[in-house]
């Protein structure tokens, strides 16, 4: 069983390693669905972690239909990940009709080699999950991160099980979204998946002494993956 932690910072990445996770998806701006982390973050994490580091390559929040300029940015970020010795990248591209963008995805998979490639929850926004499964396999990705085309993996349990069955040994189906220590055991049993994805984060109060009370939308807390939550989920997966 493999647990991947969606790590939104160096602190979260270190918590993932200490908690016993086997891999992280490194990103920033989780409240917007995640975007590509900074060069400095990637470099620091790669230097300090012994577990696998996959980096989210997503140039902005919002949909998964990218302009030519945005696609160029993605290619540059992949080159940086390769240069820094990352184990893999996480991508997701759709066309305007909600199909997997096969041509561009194949190009990024080829560019990333020998790094691994995960296709992220852009899959859940596609127009046909079973067709998207076959398209992503054709593109050469090694896994799909998905909630079963619902808001959470718990809601998408039935389709997750179907995806695991349809995928067989051709690609890994990794449930994610809303997974925690309360539902991991049931999801493991119901979906037959072998890899799971969670942030296991919790809010940490700011250590600032001074607060401008007129500003209410930033500076109050930070969210960090919790080592003890991760350790508990790992134990439950392996029990």
SEGU-923161 format. One record per residue (C-alpha): residue in one letter; residue number from 0; x, y, z negated. Coordinates in nm, 3 decimals. Example, Ala and Ser with C-alpha at 12.3 -4.5 7.8 and 13.67 -1.06 7.14 Angstrom:
2
(site "A"; 0; (1.230; -0.450; -0.780)),
(site "S"; 1; (1.367; -0.106; -0.714)),
# end
This chain:
239
(site "X"; 0; (0.000; 0.000; 0.000)),
(site "X"; 1; (0.129; 0.345; 0.091)),
(site "X"; 2; (0.035; 0.676; -0.068)),
(site "X"; 3; (0.105; 0.996; 0.121)),
(site "X"; 4; (0.086; 1.325; -0.066)),
(site "X"; 5; (-0.020; 1.641; 0.111)),
(site "X"; 6; (0.246; 1.867; -0.042)),
(site "X"; 7; (0.189; 2.241; -0.012)),
(site "X"; 8; (0.525; 2.348; -0.157)),
(site "X"; 9; (0.866; 2.231; -0.275)),
(site "X"; 10; (0.722; 2.184; -0.624)),
(site "X"; 11; (0.444; 1.958; -0.490)),
(site "X"; 12; (0.695; 1.760; -0.284)),
(site "X"; 13; (0.909; 1.695; -0.592)),
(site "X"; 14; (0.600; 1.589; -0.787)),
(site "X"; 15; (0.514; 1.343; -0.510)),
(site "X"; 16; (0.856; 1.183; -0.533)),
(site "X"; 17; (0.854; 1.166; -0.912)),
(site "X"; 18; (0.503; 1.021; -0.911)),
(site "X"; 19; (0.599; 0.732; -0.686)),
(site "X"; 20; (0.446; 0.833; -0.352)),
(site "X"; 21; (0.613; 0.685; -0.047)),
(site "X"; 22; (0.573; 0.982; 0.186)),
(site "X"; 23; (0.467; 1.345; 0.199)),
(site "X"; 24; (0.295; 1.558; 0.459)),
(site "X"; 25; (0.460; 1.895; 0.404)),
(site "X"; 26; (0.246; 2.199; 0.481)),
(site "X"; 27; (0.136; 2.543; 0.363)),
(site "X"; 28; (-0.202; 2.716; 0.326)),
(site "X"; 29; (-0.403; 2.412; 0.223)),
(site "X"; 30; (-0.709; 2.628; 0.162)),
(site "X"; 31; (-0.716; 2.688; 0.538)),
(site "X"; 32; (-0.664; 2.323; 0.625)),
(site "X"; 33; (-0.285; 2.348; 0.631)),
(site "X"; 34; (-0.032; 2.520; 0.856)),
(site "X"; 35; (0.336; 2.467; 0.936)),
(site "X"; 36; (0.566; 2.539; 0.640)),
(site "X"; 37; (0.861; 2.774; 0.663)),
(site "X"; 38; (1.207; 2.672; 0.781)),
(site "X"; 39; (1.342; 2.726; 0.430)),
(site "X"; 40; (1.075; 2.504; 0.276)),
(site "X"; 41; (1.139; 2.221; 0.523)),
(site "X"; 42; (1.516; 2.242; 0.475)),
(site "X"; 43; (1.494; 2.247; 0.095)),
(site "X"; 44; (1.246; 1.958; 0.080)),
(site "X"; 45; (1.449; 1.743; 0.320)),
(site "X"; 46; (1.761; 1.805; 0.111)),
(site "X"; 47; (1.599; 1.708; -0.221)),
(site "X"; 48; (1.366; 1.422; -0.127)),
(site "X"; 49; (1.465; 1.060; -0.071)),
(site "X"; 50; (1.111; 0.956; 0.032)),
(site "X"; 51; (0.980; 1.012; 0.385)),
(site "X"; 52; (0.905; 1.370; 0.490)),
(site "X"; 53; (0.649; 1.437; 0.763)),
(site "X"; 54; (0.588; 1.801; 0.853)),
(site "X"; 55; (0.256; 1.947; 0.966)),
(site "X"; 56; (0.296; 2.121; 1.301)),
(site "X"; 57; (-0.003; 2.353; 1.319)),
(site "X"; 58; (0.068; 2.715; 1.417)),
(site "X"; 59; (-0.255; 2.859; 1.275)),
(site "X"; 60; (-0.577; 2.780; 1.095)),
(site "X"; 61; (-0.902; 2.731; 1.285)),
(site "X"; 62; (-0.973; 2.497; 1.574)),
(site "X"; 63; (-0.737; 2.257; 1.751)),
(site "X"; 64; (-0.750; 2.402; 2.104)),
(site "X"; 65; (-0.421; 2.584; 2.149)),
(site "X"; 66; (-0.302; 2.848; 2.394)),
(site "X"; 67; (0.014; 2.801; 2.600)),
(site "X"; 68; (0.201; 3.034; 2.363)),
(site "X"; 69; (0.083; 2.838; 2.058)),
(site "X"; 70; (0.187; 2.513; 2.224)),
(site "X"; 71; (0.534; 2.660; 2.278)),
(site "X"; 72; (0.552; 2.744; 1.907)),
(site "X"; 73; (0.461; 2.385; 1.822)),
(site "X"; 74; (0.742; 2.254; 2.041)),
(site "X"; 75; (0.990; 2.488; 1.872)),
(site "X"; 76; (0.874; 2.371; 1.527)),
(site "X"; 77; (0.917; 2.007; 1.629)),
(site "X"; 78; (1.273; 2.081; 1.742)),
(site "X"; 79; (1.343; 2.235; 1.400)),
(site "X"; 80; (1.202; 1.930; 1.220)),
(site "X"; 81; (1.426; 1.705; 1.427)),
(site "X"; 82; (1.727; 1.926; 1.361)),
(site "X"; 83; (1.665; 1.914; 0.985)),
(site "X"; 84; (1.637; 1.533; 0.978)),
(site "X"; 85; (1.267; 1.494; 0.902)),
(site "X"; 86; (1.110; 1.150; 0.936)),
(site "X"; 87; (0.806; 1.259; 1.130)),
(site "X"; 88; (0.556; 1.524; 1.227)),
(site "X"; 89; (0.179; 1.561; 1.197)),
(site "X"; 90; (-0.012; 1.703; 1.494)),
(site "X"; 91; (-0.362; 1.721; 1.640)),
(site "X"; 92; (-0.470; 1.870; 1.972)),
(site "X"; 93; (-0.814; 1.875; 2.137)),
(site "X"; 94; (-0.945; 2.020; 2.461)),
(site "X"; 95; (-1.239; 2.260; 2.476)),
(site "X"; 96; (-1.486; 1.972; 2.505)),
(site "X"; 97; (-1.364; 1.795; 2.193)),
(site "X"; 98; (-1.156; 1.527; 2.363)),
(site "X"; 99; (-0.803; 1.441; 2.254)),
(site "X"; 100; (-0.561; 1.648; 2.465)),
(site "X"; 101; (-0.378; 1.342; 2.595)),
(site "X"; 102; (-0.128; 1.520; 2.820)),
(site "X"; 103; (-0.005; 1.763; 2.556)),
(site "X"; 104; (-0.010; 1.505; 2.279)),
(site "X"; 105; (0.206; 1.270; 2.485)),
(site "X"; 106; (0.448; 1.555; 2.549)),
(site "X"; 107; (0.483; 1.628; 2.178)),
(site "X"; 108; (0.521; 1.259; 2.088)),
(site "X"; 109; (0.803; 1.230; 2.343)),
(site "X"; 110; (0.967; 1.549; 2.217)),
(site "X"; 111; (0.947; 1.429; 1.856)),
(site "X"; 112; (1.112; 1.091; 1.919)),
(site "X"; 113; (1.269; 0.919; 1.729)),
(site "X"; 114; (1.058; 1.083; 1.458)),
(site "X"; 115; (0.719; 0.926; 1.385)),
(site "X"; 116; (0.394; 1.104; 1.470)),
(site "X"; 117; (0.067; 1.117; 1.277)),
(site "X"; 118; (-0.247; 1.254; 1.447)),
(site "X"; 119; (-0.428; 1.456; 1.180)),
(site "X"; 120; (-0.792; 1.538; 1.108)),
(site "X"; 121; (-0.838; 1.708; 1.442)),
(site "X"; 122; (-0.956; 1.353; 1.508)),
(site "X"; 123; (-1.258; 1.422; 1.286)),
(site "X"; 124; (-1.353; 1.716; 1.508)),
(site "X"; 125; (-1.346; 1.510; 1.829)),
(site "X"; 126; (-1.666; 1.432; 2.020)),
(site "X"; 127; (-1.631; 1.052; 2.011)),
(site "X"; 128; (-1.431; 0.882; 1.737)),
(site "X"; 129; (-1.389; 0.545; 1.906)),
(site "X"; 130; (-1.278; 0.704; 2.232)),
(site "X"; 131; (-1.041; 0.931; 2.040)),
(site "X"; 132; (-0.895; 0.625; 1.867)),
(site "X"; 133; (-0.803; 0.469; 2.201)),
(site "X"; 134; (-0.670; 0.797; 2.340)),
(site "X"; 135; (-0.443; 0.851; 2.039)),
(site "X"; 136; (-0.311; 0.496; 2.064)),
(site "X"; 137; (-0.235; 0.563; 2.432)),
(site "X"; 138; (-0.041; 0.875; 2.332)),
(site "X"; 139; (0.196; 0.672; 2.113)),
(site "X"; 140; (0.105; 0.806; 1.768)),
(site "X"; 141; (0.168; 0.570; 1.477)),
(site "X"; 142; (-0.124; 0.666; 1.255)),
(site "X"; 143; (-0.444; 0.868; 1.231)),
(site "X"; 144; (-0.533; 1.074; 0.923)),
(site "X"; 145; (-0.912; 1.079; 0.905)),
(site "X"; 146; (-1.209; 1.121; 0.674)),
(site "X"; 147; (-1.421; 0.900; 0.898)),
(site "X"; 148; (-1.561; 1.208; 1.077)),
(site "X"; 149; (-1.733; 1.332; 0.760)),
(site "X"; 150; (-1.635; 1.603; 0.512)),
(site "X"; 151; (-1.481; 1.349; 0.274)),
(site "X"; 152; (-1.345; 0.997; 0.302)),
(site "X"; 153; (-1.609; 0.877; 0.058)),
(site "X"; 154; (-1.885; 1.000; 0.290)),
(site "X"; 155; (-1.706; 0.848; 0.588)),
(site "X"; 156; (-1.640; 0.507; 0.433)),
(site "X"; 157; (-1.847; 0.306; 0.680)),
(site "X"; 158; (-1.679; 0.454; 0.987)),
(site "X"; 159; (-1.336; 0.429; 0.824)),
(site "X"; 160; (-1.391; 0.055; 0.788)),
(site "X"; 161; (-1.492; 0.036; 1.155)),
(site "X"; 162; (-1.181; 0.228; 1.258)),
(site "X"; 163; (-0.954; -0.002; 1.056)),
(site "X"; 164; (-1.114; -0.304; 1.225)),
(site "X"; 165; (-1.096; -0.154; 1.576)),
(site "X"; 166; (-0.738; -0.035; 1.529)),
(site "X"; 167; (-0.603; -0.371; 1.415)),
(site "X"; 168; (-0.223; -0.368; 1.435)),
(site "X"; 169; (-0.216; -0.105; 1.711)),
(site "X"; 170; (-0.221; 0.202; 1.485)),
(site "X"; 171; (-0.255; 0.281; 1.113)),
(site "X"; 172; (-0.580; 0.435; 0.991)),
(site "X"; 173; (-0.508; 0.651; 0.686)),
(site "X"; 174; (-0.815; 0.779; 0.496)),
(site "X"; 175; (-0.786; 1.129; 0.354)),
(site "X"; 176; (-1.000; 1.417; 0.219)),
(site "X"; 177; (-1.142; 1.419; -0.130)),
(site "X"; 178; (-0.948; 1.113; -0.244)),
(site "X"; 179; (-0.861; 1.099; -0.613)),
(site "X"; 180; (-0.817; 0.862; -0.906)),
(site "X"; 181; (-1.196; 0.831; -0.942)),
(site "X"; 182; (-1.262; 0.691; -0.595)),
(site "X"; 183; (-0.936; 0.537; -0.469)),
(site "X"; 184; (-1.014; 0.184; -0.590)),
(site "X"; 185; (-1.353; 0.173; -0.419)),
(site "X"; 186; (-1.214; 0.325; -0.098)),
(site "X"; 187; (-0.934; 0.069; -0.092)),
(site "X"; 188; (-1.189; -0.210; -0.128)),
(site "X"; 189; (-1.448; -0.071; 0.113)),
(site "X"; 190; (-1.224; 0.037; 0.401)),
(site "X"; 191; (-0.946; -0.227; 0.393)),
(site "X"; 192; (-0.701; 0.055; 0.470)),
(site "X"; 193; (-0.338; 0.017; 0.365)),
(site "X"; 194; (-0.239; 0.384; 0.358)),
(site "X"; 195; (-0.411; 0.674; 0.181)),
(site "X"; 196; (-0.364; 1.051; 0.176)),
(site "X"; 197; (-0.433; 1.298; -0.105)),
(site "X"; 198; (-0.301; 1.625; -0.241)),
(site "X"; 199; (-0.354; 1.527; -0.608)),
(site "X"; 200; (-0.324; 1.897; -0.683)),
(site "X"; 201; (-0.439; 2.100; -0.981)),
(site "X"; 202; (-0.447; 2.475; -1.050)),
(site "X"; 203; (-0.160; 2.614; -1.256)),
(site "X"; 204; (-0.215; 2.950; -1.430)),
(site "X"; 205; (0.014; 3.231; -1.321)),
(site "X"; 206; (0.313; 3.299; -1.545)),
(site "X"; 207; (0.284; 3.669; -1.471)),
(site "X"; 208; (0.232; 3.885; -1.780)),
(site "X"; 209; (0.105; 4.186; -1.589)),
(site "X"; 210; (-0.212; 4.158; -1.378)),
(site "X"; 211; (-0.374; 4.438; -1.180)),
(site "X"; 212; (-0.738; 4.377; -1.274)),
(site "X"; 213; (-0.858; 4.556; -0.959)),
(site "X"; 214; (-0.711; 4.277; -0.745)),
(site "X"; 215; (-0.911; 3.956; -0.776)),
(site "X"; 216; (-0.823; 3.751; -0.468)),
(site "X"; 217; (-0.455; 3.673; -0.523)),
(site "X"; 218; (-0.202; 3.609; -0.793)),
(site "X"; 219; (-0.421; 3.432; -1.049)),
(site "X"; 220; (-0.317; 3.068; -1.002)),
(site "X"; 221; (-0.110; 2.840; -0.786)),
(site "X"; 222; (-0.199; 2.483; -0.690)),
(site "X"; 223; (0.061; 2.209; -0.727)),
(site "X"; 224; (0.044; 1.832; -0.676)),
(site "X"; 225; (0.037; 1.666; -1.017)),
(site "X"; 226; (0.298; 1.397; -1.088)),
(site "X"; 227; (0.080; 1.215; -1.342)),
(site "X"; 228; (-0.221; 1.203; -1.107)),
(site "X"; 229; (0.002; 1.065; -0.834)),
(site "X"; 230; (0.149; 0.800; -1.061)),
(site "X"; 231; (-0.200; 0.693; -1.164)),
(site "X"; 232; (-0.322; 0.666; -0.804)),
(site "X"; 233; (-0.013; 0.467; -0.705)),
(site "X"; 234; (-0.077; 0.225; -0.990)),
(site "X"; 235; (-0.442; 0.186; -0.890)),
(site "X"; 236; (-0.348; 0.118; -0.528)),
(site "X"; 237; (-0.106; -0.151; -0.629)),
(site "X"; 238; (-0.323; -0.317; -0.893)),
# end
